Amino acid sequence: MTQTEYKIHVDKIYENIERARLNLNAHHIVKLVAVSKYSDVKAITKLYDIGQRAYGENKVQDLLVKTETLDELPLEWHFIGNLQKNKINNLIKANPSLFQSLDSLALALELDKRLKTNDMNMDALLQINSANEASKSGVSAPEAKDIYTQISEQCSNINLKGVMSIGAHSDDTKEITRSFELTRSIYDELEGASICSMGMSGDYERAIECGSNMLRLGSTLFPKD
């Protein structure tokens, strides 16, 4: 795919986002994070040249390597994967703009302790398993608001900015919509929350129409040539 063909492809995705945004509300703003976990530096640079600035990685080591390799570019890095406690120090070293997948109070307490040691703060989202699927990480929907409050009160070096969830893994569009609407309803009840991160390559338009203001798109933004 030439750069011109690639730009046309990406522009179509932007058009889809714009259409879904307008279907919800003309004043609704949506941020796009390009999930680059299966893409190399060359592919990231190619998308950067089109105008994309925010990127997400789901492995701490990959995040470290890519942030260092692409340090000269003004990129915004997000960590979107499951974080093991033995990788916390590496995450702090990578210092992402946003840690999207904070999935438990226990992890928050340990992360906060390490952040204090390093005299650092980190912006984060609480991951909610709104689809209630065993294969997904995150706090359950019924306990999400309470855990969000506990982290806000007990973890002074973590700045919670909102929530993240993954849509239901289903062919039933109503079930996917329900999982997004549940996350959005929790988000609406959180004081000071500004980010509701929902929607990936297969369901991002539906996520926007359910209130998402941050998308995580991988395969659709990085198609194989």
Buried (B, 14 or more C-beta within 10 A) or exposed (E): EEEEEBBEBBEEBEEBBEEBBEEBEEEBEBBBBBBBBEBEBEBBBBBBEBEBBBBBBBBBEBBBBBBEEBEEEEBBBBBBBBBEEEBBEBBBEBBBBBBBBBBBBEBBBBBBEBBEEEEEBBBBBBBBBBBBBEEBBBBEBEEBBEBBEBBBEEBEBBBBBBBBBBBBEBEEEEEBBBBBBBBBEBBEEBEEBEBBBBBBBBBBBBBBBBBBBBBBBBEBBBEEE
